[in-house]
Amino acid sequence: MTVYLAGPITGLSYESATGWRRKVADALPMHEVLDPMRGKEDLAGASLLAAGLCTTEMAQRDLADIDRCDVVLVNFQGARQMSVGTVAEIGYAFGRSKKVMVVFDDLHAHPFLMAMVRWTPWSLEEAIDRLAGMQG
């Protein structure tokens, strides 16, 4: 099974944006995990990631990853501001009939967005446990 990891990047430190993604990938060695932060290791140590870091090519790569995944795992925990890119990814995945699992925060828990989500685990750990039990 292939899992795409979506979540806020803008306004976070490099470690905040990548740490939870590493945790998920390490916990799911039985699945292919697609990380939109791959290839951005040159940003390591950045205390604040800006929206201008995302290029059209990066966005197209992320959408192509969603096209080939089975499940999109979204983690909104720790978001410092509304994540427009992540919300767009959820809409794109929903339009492609992908399974979407979202760990919500108060900022992003909107009824319209929640209507596009299949599972809403309470924590990232609960999401990992659910994914670990799934097969492609």
Sequence and secondary structure as in RCSB ss.txt:
>XXXX:A:sequence
MTVYLAGPITGLSYESATGWRRKVADALPMHEVLDPMRGKEDLAGASLLAAGLCTTEMAQRDLADIDRCDVVLVN
FQGARQMSVGTVAEIGYAFGRSKKVMVVFDDLHAHPFLMAMVRWTPWSLEEAIDRLAGMQG
>XXXX:A:secstr
 EEEEE   TTS HHHHHHHHHHHHHH TTSEEE TTTT GGGTT S   GGG  HHHHHHHHHHHHH SEEEEE
 TT SS  HHHHHHHHHHHHTT EEEEE  TTT  HHHHTT SB  SSHHHHHHHHHT   
